[in-house]
Amino acid sequence: MSYELWDVESRNLIGTFDTLPTALAEVRDALRAYGEGYSQFLELGVQGATGGSRTIATGDRLVSLVRLARGRLQTALVIEDDPWTLTVTKDVLDIEGFAVLEAQDGEDGLAQARAHLPDVILLDVVLPGKSGLDVLRELKSNPSTAGIPVIVVSAHADRMAEVDRRLVAGAVQKPFDYNELVEQIEQATRTVSTAASAPDSKSA
């Protein structure tokens, strides 16, 4: 049995894959490159050992399969006051399979972090009212939110003081590169998941 990815309009075969996760990884790469709407032009099918084939998914169903392939749906909080950057960041997270919360100022961001305890926080530095760095310090001083990885996404990311840089899981310079942002998010959430699943040496 093999999996086939087709271009719906041209009926050209994009690729053949031995496993479903490999096929879905190819779909995810395509959505990263062209946006989630591109799923309407993709069709994933399965080829049986006897030669018969059938369609598994296309469009929104294909997007759902990509998200399910990540495992448990994770939550990301974006604290960003610029509407365009907020929209783009939410689109990236949506493609990557995250449920997205948003806040456009520091106080709201802190309130949502405490209420929802997201898996990762993407934080701008320059915010109305309370600055991003003040938000960062408050998050890390509160036991309930201290363990949430924070990635600073800012035009001022390269000017952070060393004391603040030690508090973050990553820093991405605006305008950000899609792949760099995704890599930092994956690294931050992977590190937390690994730590959470590791056995407690004190209880051994």
Buried (B, 14 or more C-beta within 10 A) or exposed (E): EBBBBBEEEEEEEBEEBEEBEEBBBBBBEBBBEEEBEBBBBBBBBBBEEEEEEEEBBBBEEBBEBBBEBBEEEBBBBBBBBBEEBBEBBBBBBBBBBBBBBBBBBBBBBBEBBEEEEBBBBBBBBEBEEBBBBBBBBBBBEEEEBEEBBBBBBBBBBEEBEEEBEEBBBBBBBBEBEEEEBBEBBEBBBEEBBEEEEEEEEEEE
